[in-house]
Amino acid sequence: MLEVGGGASALVDGLLDRGYTDVTVVDLSERALAEVRERLGARASVTFRELLRPV
Protein backbone atom coordinates (compact mmCIF):
# COMPACT_ATOMS: atom_id res chain seq x y z
CA MET A 1 0.00 0.00 0.00
CA LEU A 2 1.38 3.41 -0.94
CA GLU A 3 0.34 6.57 0.87
CA VAL A 4 1.49 9.73 -0.91
CA GLY A 5 1.62 12.92 1.16
CA GLY A 6 1.22 10.85 4.28
CA GLY A 7 3.48 12.70 6.69
CA ALA A 8 0.62 14.58 8.35
CA SER A 9 -1.99 11.90 7.71
CA ALA A 10 -3.42 9.28 10.03
CA LEU A 11 -4.27 6.97 7.11
CA VAL A 12 -1.21 4.81 7.80
CA ASP A 13 -2.50 4.25 11.35
CA GLY A 14 -5.83 3.01 9.98
CA LEU A 15 -4.12 0.77 7.45
CA LEU A 16 -2.03 -0.83 10.18
CA ASP A 17 -5.12 -1.21 12.39
CA ARG A 18 -6.80 -3.08 9.53
CA GLY A 19 -3.92 -5.51 9.18
CA TYR A 20 -1.91 -4.09 6.30
CA THR A 21 1.76 -4.92 6.75
CA ASP A 22 3.47 -3.68 3.58
CA VAL A 23 2.92 0.08 3.74
CA THR A 24 5.05 2.85 2.21
CA VAL A 25 4.57 6.49 3.21
CA VAL A 26 5.91 9.18 0.85
CA ASP A 27 6.09 12.90 1.61
CA LEU A 28 8.02 15.99 0.52
CA SER A 29 8.78 16.86 4.14
CA GLU A 30 11.38 14.87 6.07
CA ARG A 31 10.08 16.55 9.21
CA ALA A 32 6.55 15.24 8.59
CA LEU A 33 7.92 11.75 7.99
CA ALA A 34 9.94 11.94 11.21
CA GLU A 35 6.76 12.82 13.12
CA VAL A 36 4.82 9.85 11.75
CA ARG A 37 7.83 7.56 12.40
CA GLU A 38 7.87 8.70 16.02
CA ARG A 39 4.10 8.33 16.36
CA LEU A 40 4.12 4.77 15.00
CA GLY A 41 7.23 3.60 16.81
CA ALA A 42 7.90 -0.10 16.25
CA ARG A 43 4.24 -0.78 15.51
CA ALA A 44 4.80 -2.22 12.07
CA SER A 45 7.13 -2.52 9.17
CA VAL A 46 6.50 0.76 7.33
CA THR A 47 8.80 2.15 4.66
CA PHE A 48 9.26 5.93 4.65
CA ARG A 49 10.49 7.85 1.60
CA GLU A 50 11.11 11.54 1.21
CA LEU A 51 10.18 12.74 -2.25
CA LEU A 52 13.15 14.95 -3.05
CA ARG A 53 11.80 16.47 -6.26
CA PRO A 54 8.18 16.84 -7.28
CA VAL A 55 7.28 14.76 -10.31
Number of C-alpha atoms within 10 A of each C-alpha: 12 13 16 14 16 20 25 14 15 11 13 22 15 11 15 17 12 9 9 15 14 13 16 16 22 19 20 17 16 15 13 18 22 13 13 19 17 10 12 15 11 9 12 15 14 19 12 20 16 16 14 10 6 6 4
